[in-house]
Structure formats: structure tokens, C-alpha cells
Amino acid sequence: MDPDVNTLRLCVGDRCLIIQLYRADSIPQSLRKLFLDWVYKFGGFSNDWHRERITRSKHGLKMYKDPMELRLLKDGLENLSVEEMVHELLGFEVELKEEIRKSDWSQKDLSDDQVLYAYVEAYAAFAIGVKLRMWDLCF
């Protein structure tokens, strides 16, 4: 099952938050306000439908704007994988295994591999957003 169906992953600096939306009884009001604040910019990979998906979730989360697709911030990134973007822009290697991405993200307790996958992808989005100065863009 696609992790984006069941998890919300946010990262600022070296701190990442992974919320299992499918299992959460409620979402803190502070997080709801964060998503609606025009000041904050969110970025990620292949996320053109994320805003709609979390709005349709049982929690009805709303976002002020769609998350920025990080592949669109610089020419030549459009067809790169997350691993390739990390290598090209940040200079180190990561491995995001397809079998982990396709594993059961609706289980009560995520596996260590799932948590690591979610953290690496969220951190990569944050670090690449910083590297490419995502906040300078008007979107």
C-alpha cells in the first residue's frame, strides 16, 4: 500500500514527524493551523495530489496551497528519482527500496524500515527545498 495514503511526513532540520493518518483519532489544532498558514511552504516528490488526498482523509485536513513539486525547482530534475536528486544536489547516497514503499503502511506499528524510509524521504524533501531555496519562489 502506498505510504502517502496512510502517513503524513513532515521534516524541519533533523526533526521529522510521521503521523499515521489512518490510525490517528484526531489531528492537533496546531497542525491544522500550520497547513492553513500562507507563510509556510511545503515541498515534496510526486505530490501533485497530496493536498486533495489529505483533504479527503477522515480528518479533512486542508492546506493553504499545494505542496511544491521539488523536481520543478531546477532544470534537469524532472525525471530524476529521489535517490538521484539527493546524490546530485546533496552529494550523498540514499536507498529507498521499492518493497518498503509498497509495504503495508496501515499496520498498527510501522516497521523500522518503514520509519527509516519515511524519515529519509521527508528529510530529503526538506534538505533539497533548502538547497534550492524553495521559499524564494512565489507559489
N, C-alpha and C positions, 0 to 999 in steps of 0.2 A: 504494500500500500504506500502511496506517495506520502512522504513526511509532511508536505505542505498542507495536506488535508487535515492533519491532526495536531501539528505543532506550530507554535509561533516562536520564532527565534530572533532575538534582538541582541546586539552587541555594541558596547561603548568601551573603548580602550580594551583592556584584557578581561572585562566583566561581561559575561553573556547570560542571558535569561532565556530559558527554554520552558515554554508553557504548553502542556498537553491540553489543547482546547477541547478536544473530545471528552476528556475526563474532568475538566475543571467545573466545579459547581457554579463559580462566578468569576468575574474578572474585576480586579480592583478599579475603583473610580479613577485613581491616579493614572492608570494605564489608558483608560478610555480618554481622559483629557489629553494625554500625551499625543495620541493619534489624531486628535482633532485640532491640535495647536499648529497654526501655519508656520511657526518658526522652525519646527523640526523637520528635517529631511530624512527620508528612509530610502535605502538603496538595496538592491539585491540582484539575483541572477534569474533570468527567465520568469519574471514576476509580474508580467502584464495583467494577470488575472488574480493576483493575491488580494487586492483590495475588495474585489467582488466576492471572493471566496470567504474572507473573514466576515464580511457583512452578512453573508448568508448563513454563517455558522450559528449554532444555537445561542451564542452570546450576542449576535448582532453588532459586532464591533464596526465602527465607522472610522474612516481615515479622511483627513482633510484633502489629501491628494494621493494619487497612485504612487507607489514606490518607484524610484528611478531605476531603470534598467542600466546597470553599470557597464554593460557592453557597448552602450551608445555614447559613452563619455569620451572616447578616444578612437580615432580611425584605426582599423585593423583588429579590433577586439570582437567584432560582431560574431565571428564563427568560432571563437576560442572557447574551450571548456573552462570550468572554474580552475582546474589544476594548471592549465596553460596560462591563464591570466595571472594567477599567483606567481608562477615562475617568471613570467615576463615583467610584471610590474613590481613584485616584492622581492624577487630574487631567491626564493626557496621553493622546495618541492613539497607538495602535499598529495595525498592519495585519497580520493573519495570513491570508495568501492560501490559499484552499481548494486551489488547484492545487499548492501546495507541500505542504500536509498530505497530499494524495493521491498525491504523487510516490513514486518508488521509494526507500524508505529502507533497502533491503537491499543497495544498491550498495556497493562497497568504500570509496569515498571519497564522503562526503556533499558536496553542492554548498554553495557559500557561502550560498545562500538557505535551504537546509535547516538549516544550522548556526545561522543567524540566527533562523529560525523556532523551533527548539528552545530557543535561548537566551532569546528574548523570552517564550515561554510559561513556561519554568522560572522566569525572573526575576519575571514577573507573579505566578506562584503564590506565590513567596517573599514579595514585597512586599505582596501582598494578605493573606497569612497574618499578616504582622507588623502591618499596619494594623488588622486585625480581632482581633488578639491571640489567635490560634488556640491558643496554648499554655495559655491560661486555661481552656479547655474540657476537661472530663473525657470523653475518648472512648477 
